[in-house]
Amino acid sequence: MGKVSVTINGRAFTIGCEEGQEAYLRDLARHLDGHIRDLSGQVGQIGDLRLLLMASLVVADERREAVRRVETLEAEVETLKAADRGRAEALRADRERLALSIDRAAERLEALFAASDT
């Protein structure tokens, strides 16, 4: 098990993590610390617990917004896929009609050619 030191609101913490996750955990801590610094600049040093709670709510809001955006994009992708399937079906139907028209024209030409030989 790995360990990583992070700094949140000017205080150092050592946290255990899985091997290889140290850089990721540091990045998460920097993200959280950035929110805490922003909040403390707005509301002052109101205590570590309150700042951590407020920053956690901001991060939770970011996550919820990201999930909402992903869901919206997934719905758009499904709409585009359905439209694409519809266009593909229409194209197949058009090709079938064209092939049938060509077959009928060829039959008429063959009939005309046969009639002209007699």
N, C-alpha and C positions, 0 to 999 in steps of 0.2 A: 504494500500500500504506500502511495506517495504522500508527501506533505507539501503544502505550499503556504507561503506567507503572503497575506494580502493586507492592504491598508484601507480601512473604512473610516471616514470622518476623522482622519489623522491618527487613528489607533490601529496598531498592528495586531493581526490575528493569524494564527497558524491553523490550517484546516487540512484534514486528511482527505485524500481522494484516490481514485484508481490511478495506477501507473499510466503515464502518458496523457493524463487529463489536466496537468498542472497549468499549462498555458491557457487552456480553455477556462479554467476556474479563475485565473488571474484576470482574464478578459471580462468575465462576468462581474467580478468584484469591481473592476474599473468602471464598468457601466453603472453599477449600483452606486458607487462612490460619486460618480458624476452627478447623478440625480440628488444625492444627499447634499453635495456642495451647492448645487443650484437651489435646493430648497432652503438650506441654511442661509444662503444669501438673501432669500426672499423673506424668511420668517425669523431668522436668527438662530442661535444655538438654543433650541428648546428641549434639548435632551436627546441622547443617543436613541433611546427607544422610540420616541415620537418621530424623530427624523427617519429612522429605519422603517417605521410603520408607514409614514407618508411616502417614502421612496418605494417601498414595496407595492403600495397601491398604484403608484405611477407605472411601475414595471408591469403590474397585473393589467393595467389599462392598455399599455402598449401591446401586451400579449393578446388581449381580447380583440383589439383593433386588427392585429396581424391575422388572427384566426378569421375574423369577419372578412378581411380582404381576400384571404385564401379561399374562403367559401364562395365569395362573389366571383373570383376568377375561375374557380372550378365550375360554377354554374354557367359562366360565359363560355368556357371551353365546351361544356356539354351542349349548349345552344348552337355553337359553331359546328360541332360534330354532327348534330341532328340536321342542320342546314346543309352541310356537306353531303350527308347521306341522301337527303332529298334531291340535291342537285345531281348526284350520281345516278339515282333512280330515274330522274327526268332525262338525263343524257342517254342512259340505256334504252329508255322508251323511244327517244328520238332516233337512235341508231336502228332500232328494230323497225320503226316506221319507214325510215330511209331505205333500209335493206328490202323491205316489202315493196316499196315504190319502185326500186331499181329492178327487182324481180318482175314486177308487173310490166314495166316498160320493156324489159328484155323479152318477155313473152309476146307483147304486142309487136315488137320489131321482128321477132321470129315469125309471127303469124303474117305480118305484112310481106316479109321476104318470101315466105312459102307461097303466098297468094300471087306474088309477082312472077314466080317461076312457072306458074301454070298458064 
